[in-house]
């Protein structure tokens, strides 16, 4: 905005008002030690189109470039003069000793290039060895003796400079900056490590706290770090100074006619807190309770028991809980005195605390799991807990109730042979082992067992496939009938074979079978189903005459056997003969 | 032929007996050392037993106890887990394992399960994998029998019965089979125990080391995947990490 307004102004007043272009370099000092810094400003009385800084080959750039511009109007002898300043600043630190050069910078104004003169700086050896930490990086060099201006300062606020050992105090690093001054850069050079304290960071980021009036000035206040410190031992405990390096930006308002212009002037400052000493007081020895374990603060004691009536062998839980505010983590919780007949496990320790200005706030608890082994009546004596109250400066004792337990049931046997390892509620080792093969693959992981699942489905698939095939290839009616008849003939022959000893029945059945056979094969109706009819039909089928003669002979033989049973008949031989003859004929007829 | 057959049977049987005897003598020797509170010596003797070809849930349980007494928490968790793998409902091993878990640095609460998943886990856990395996096979054959009966029975009344039977056995077969698969997956899952005091995990194995943290000794993780020298693991609360392979011990492997 400033620049735009300025251009507008220039445009109105005309460029002719401007004198010669002047481009200069200014250094804060020409001689310095190797661990010191110098500031270099490049000043131009015009707004450049382009500015190119030097390479700074012999220096580290600690800060910069910081660009600023402003204009001034002055009236001398009734003549108004306008001047304009553009400047670029750097803070440098030398890389080596000797005569070093700051190379020329260049700026382009209205198409013309201007250069500054090179500047020579004499750098001598550092007078004392720089501290190890700060020499590591060029940005962390030893601070120069630039006095901290009143524009900004830091303070360490300690809530209590004479706390008791174990009593928490708060330490807040506060940064005061004069209102209207901005912060361009900010870095902590030295972070204090309070020694002899238990330190807990409450907040590590800067928090704006508001405005404060001091010495007629208004300051903005920031809390840089907020710590909770708990002294660990009595005596004088020191907090080393916190050092801060920052670049402030001052805004200077210039009135010019109806316009207001802001100049931004950077200022490099080093701030530090003074050495702070805290005197930790020891806890009074007088009236110190026996059961005091170092707790300082304000606490409450809670004891919870899951049940007071239980069967032997069942587990009970006993919780000891301390809540409140104080130096949690620095004292021990009281341990209940359990009857020796009980198995007691290591307690489950729970911590639920957060740091505050006046110590940890929250609760800490121990959850014991116990298993009464023997039935009976037991008493858990009251649990006591003592602490020191730093506000009242006295020791206080809290006491839980006593509990009476009634354990029922029967005594629980601990594994007998290797007793002695039962402490801690730990189940004992086994004395008998049921061995199994180390390499055995369980049966259900073996291949054959997998097949036991596949097989029924494969089988089912095959059955269904067969059924389907069957339905697709259904034999025709005629064939079916023939099959039925074949079966019938076969059954007749079979029956005949069962009656080999009764020739009458045997030959009767054989004749019936033959008639059925010809009826079927030659497709004869019953009117032609006699010897001549069959013979004619066979002749029509071009059956060789010898077969026909053979058949006639057979008929003759059967007729004889049936109706004139004189003499003996070899039924079994006849049966075989008829069968072979029928087989032969089958083959002929099939052709 | 018969003689050879019996001979082989006798030989394998006597070999097995011999192994068992050897294992028993080592086991009681180690138990005596344990009773004398020589836990390290006892553990050494216990560790020789699997070399005889025999193992047991009791053996791994005792090894877990010995490791616990030596304050080797990771080993102890590993052995109890092995014991529980061999016998899932081993009460003493479960009990001691919960005791150890209380003393571990990482107290990982298992992620709460949905109601139906809990119910299903309970159901599949009712029977061992072997029993589920047998049941699933048995019902497959019953299903086959019912279908055949349906296909080949002639009378309509019988066909109806056969159809109903086939439907029911198909349903039961499906249930037993899915239960078997689920129980088998549970049995075969590869778990591991963090064996070093602290292992630094990463959210990803590549260069992204921005999200990192520490798992402590004795934490049981499930191995999901591996890549290079890293395992992708899941803790009981459902978080997934990559941890170096060398920092964990697999439960399924022999140590």
Interface residues (C-beta under 8 A of the other chain):
Chain A: X345 X346 X348 X417 X418 X420 X421 X424 X425 X426 X427 X428 X429 X430 X431 X432 X433 X434 X435 X436 X437 X438 X439 X442 X443 X444 X449 X452 X453 X456 X457 X459 X460 X463 X464 X467
Chain B: X16 X19 X20 X23 X24 X27 X28 X31 X34 X35 X37 X50 X53 X54 X55 X56 X57 X58 X59 X61 X62 X65 X66 X68 X69 X86 X92 X95 X96 X99 X102 X103 X129 X130 X133 X134 X136 X137 X140 X141 X143 X144 X147 X148 X151 X177 X184 X254
